[in-house]
C-alpha cells in the first residue's frame, strides 16, 4: 500500500493511501493526518510507515501509537464519553503525542514517555511555551487509560505508562471571595432578589446565590429545574449538568461527571423559601413548567459559559477580586464550611466530590492551621486531668 502526502489549508500534512496499481486508487481510509511533521519528507516517512500497515482491503492492522489512539478515542466516544472529553482526547493524541505517533506502541518505554512529558513541560504549548503541569498530567492520564484499554483488548501485553513518572499536580489556591467581597456581592444579590429589580437581574442574582448557597458547579446551576427543588424534604436535587459544544444547542446531560455528583443537598427553610419565590417569579414571567430550566432567560438550557461570563461582568462592575470566577462561588461555600468546623466527609458529599481526599487536596490551604486548633482543643479538654508522669495537665 502506498500513500502520497499533501498539505491542507492549515498547513497540516495528511495522506490518502491507495493500492499501487494505476487506475485503482480506491481509498482505504478517508485520510490520516500527521500534525507532528514539519516537512514533506517527515510527513512522507510517517505516511509510508502507516500505509505499510494497511491491507489491500483497507483494513488497518497498525501497531503505531497514533493509529491505536485513534481507535481508543473512537471506542470512548462510542461508549458515551462526553463531547468535551472526546475533543480533549483528540487534542492530546494529535498535538501533544504527535512526536510518538509514528512509533510502534509495543516498542515504547516508560523512558520515552518521561522524555515526552519533559518536552511538553518545557516547550509543548503555543509559541514554544511550556504546558502547565496540570495539562501534562492530563496527557499522562489519557495515555495510561489508552494503554490499559489496549491491554484489555489483547493488543498489548503490558502498560509501560504505569512505570512513567506522573507529573506533580499544580496546586493553585482555590480562589474564594474574601469577607469584604462576599459582603458586597451578597448585598448586590439581596437588592436584585427583592422583587423590584428587572427580571434579568433577578435571574442572574438567583443563579449566583444558588451556586454560593449550595456549592454547585456552573453546569449544575444551569441544569436545575423547578422539580429539582424538594420543598418538603428541604433539599436541592443535583442530578445533571448542561453540556455545550460548538455548533450545537446546549442540552442537559442526565449522567453527571461522577456518580457522587448526583446528590441531594440539604437546604434550610429560608433557603427553600428563596427558591420557591424565584420559582413563582419564573412561572409568572415565562409560564414555564416543571421541566423548564431555572437559570435560563428562555425555556431553553443556558450555556454554562454564558452564565460564567455574566458573573465576570458583575464581578468587574462591583470591583471584586479579578481572580474570582463563577467557580469561586463554590469555593467560597466550601471555605466557609471549613472555617465553621464542618467535617471533610460532609463537605465532600455536599460538593459531590468522588472522595474526601479530593476535597482535602483542593482546599488544602484552607485546612492549614486546623492541626494547631485541634491541639489547642485537646489541651482545653484535658485541663484539670492528670498528665502522664503524675503531673497535672498544663493550663
Buried (B, 14 or more C-beta within 10 A) or exposed (E): BBBEBEEEEEEBBBBBBBBEEEEEBEEBBEEBBBBBBEEEEBBBBBBBBBBBBBEEEBEBEBBBBBBBBBBBBEEBBEEEBBBEBBBBBBBBBBBBBBBBBBBBBBEBEBEBBBBBBBBBBEEBBEEEEBBBBEBBBBBBBBBBBBBBBBEEEEBBEEBBBEEBEEBEEEEEEBBBBBEEBBEBBBEBBEEBBEEEBEEEBBBBBBBBBBBBBBBBBBBBBBBBBBEBBBEEEBBBBBBBBBBBBEEEEBBBBEEBBEEBBBBBBBBEEEBBEBBEBBBEBBBEEBEBEEEBBBBBBEEEBBBBBBBBEBBBEBBEEEEBBEEBBBBBBBBBBBBBBBEEEEEBEEBBBBBBBEEBEBBBEBBEEBBEEEEEEEEEEEEEEEEEEEEEEEEEEEE
